[in-house]
Amino acid sequence: MYRASNILQTARLDKDFTVAEISQKIKIPQKYLEAFENEDKKNFPSEPYCSLMVKDYAVFLGLNGDYILSLFHRDFDVKNKPVNIRRQKFSFTPQFTFGFAIYTGIFLFIAYLVFEYYQFNSPPPLKVNWPELPVTSQEIEISGNTNYDSTVRINGDLVVVKNDGHFSKIIPYPPKDNKIVVEAFSPSNKTSKQDFVFK
């Protein structure tokens, strides 16, 4: 009766290979290849690695891997068992911490660029404090808030914006055409506009 070990050894010798040469070529430890040929069952690797190695060994020698593996299972009553891999407890290794810091830094940098791009290409915020009606004086104060780097015009007249974004201007009442138009311009020339009509 043909045995897998004899077939493997005969095929290797026919091709004039040493066990060490084959071990180096197919990256299987020499002790396992020798155990397969010598039927040294106590030195077989655990399943499913044992079956995978036997099949790779047979294929390298030009044999039918599935056939040799079936003989091997018959000879040694080997049964495939799932690998019992113990889950490793998660830990903060230096490599993980360094990688996490790098990716976090990249994410924050990209988020900052997106935020700045959005700010630059968006109309500035504009809040205007309109006068209460009815107006009883000949002058009214128009004030409000916007971005500190915005330009503000009230009815076309330039208004100074303070570092905190506050602006104000006193204009005669009633204004021209009974209308007040407040415009805020961002550095990218995006505009926010509010108006108030006196009736």
CORJO-V88275 format. One record per residue. N is the residue number from 1. RES is the residue in one small letter. NEAR is the number of other C-alpha atoms within 8 Angstrom. Layout:
BEGIN
N/RES/NEAR ; N/RES/NEAR
END
This chain:
BEGIN
1/m/2 ; 2/y/5 ; 3/r/9 ; 4/a/12 ; 5/s/11 ; 6/n/9 ; 7/i/9 ; 8/l/12 ; 9/q/9 ; 10/t/8 ; 11/a/9 ; 12/r/11 ; 13/l/9 ; 14/d/7 ; 15/k/7 ; 16/d/6 ; 17/f/9 ; 18/t/8 ; 19/v/9 ; 20/a/7 ; 21/e/8 ; 22/i/10 ; 23/s/12 ; 24/q/8 ; 25/k/6 ; 26/i/9 ; 27/k/7 ; 28/i/9 ; 29/p/7 ; 30/q/9 ; 31/k/7 ; 32/y/11 ; 33/l/12 ; 34/e/10 ; 35/a/12 ; 36/f/12 ; 37/e/12 ; 38/n/7 ; 39/e/7 ; 40/d/10 ; 41/k/8 ; 42/k/4 ; 43/n/8 ; 44/f/10 ; 45/p/7 ; 46/s/6 ; 47/e/11 ; 48/p/10 ; 49/y/8 ; 50/c/10 ; 51/s/10 ; 52/l/8 ; 53/m/9 ; 54/v/13 ; 55/k/12 ; 56/d/10 ; 57/y/12 ; 58/a/13 ; 59/v/10 ; 60/f/8 ; 61/l/10 ; 62/g/6 ; 63/l/8 ; 64/n/8 ; 65/g/12 ; 66/d/7 ; 67/y/7 ; 68/i/13 ; 69/l/12 ; 70/s/8 ; 71/l/10 ; 72/f/14 ; 73/h/10 ; 74/r/8 ; 75/d/9 ; 76/f/7 ; 77/d/7 ; 78/v/8 ; 79/k/6 ; 80/n/7 ; 81/k/6 ; 82/p/6 ; 83/v/6 ; 84/n/4 ; 85/i/4 ; 86/r/4 ; 87/r/4 ; 88/q/4 ; 89/k/4 ; 90/f/4 ; 91/s/4 ; 92/f/6 ; 93/t/6 ; 94/p/6 ; 95/q/6 ; 96/f/8 ; 97/t/9 ; 98/f/8 ; 99/g/8 ; 100/f/8 ; 101/a/8 ; 102/i/8 ; 103/y/8 ; 104/t/8 ; 105/g/8 ; 106/i/8 ; 107/f/8 ; 108/l/8 ; 109/f/8 ; 110/i/8 ; 111/a/8 ; 112/y/8 ; 113/l/8 ; 114/v/8 ; 115/f/8 ; 116/e/8 ; 117/y/8 ; 118/y/8 ; 119/q/9 ; 120/f/9 ; 121/n/8 ; 122/s/8 ; 123/p/10 ; 124/p/14 ; 125/p/9 ; 126/l/10 ; 127/k/7 ; 128/v/10 ; 129/n/7 ; 130/w/7 ; 131/p/8 ; 132/e/5 ; 133/l/4 ; 134/p/4 ; 135/v/7 ; 136/t/4 ; 137/s/6 ; 138/q/7 ; 139/e/9 ; 140/i/11 ; 141/e/9 ; 142/i/12 ; 143/s/11 ; 144/g/11 ; 145/n/11 ; 146/t/13 ; 147/n/9 ; 148/y/10 ; 149/d/8 ; 150/s/12 ; 151/t/12 ; 152/v/13 ; 153/r/11 ; 154/i/12 ; 155/n/7 ; 156/g/6 ; 157/d/6 ; 158/l/8 ; 159/v/11 ; 160/v/8 ; 161/v/13 ; 162/k/8 ; 163/n/6 ; 164/d/7 ; 165/g/11 ; 166/h/12 ; 167/f/13 ; 168/s/10 ; 169/k/9 ; 170/i/8 ; 171/i/9 ; 172/p/8 ; 173/y/8 ; 174/p/7 ; 175/p/9 ; 176/k/6 ; 177/d/4 ; 178/n/9 ; 179/k/10 ; 180/i/11 ; 181/v/11 ; 182/v/12 ; 183/e/11 ; 184/a/15 ; 185/f/14 ; 186/s/14 ; 187/p/9 ; 188/s/7 ; 189/n/6 ; 190/k/11 ; 191/t/10 ; 192/s/11 ; 193/k/9 ; 194/q/8 ; 195/d/8 ; 196/f/8 ; 197/v/7 ; 198/f/5 ; 199/k/3
END
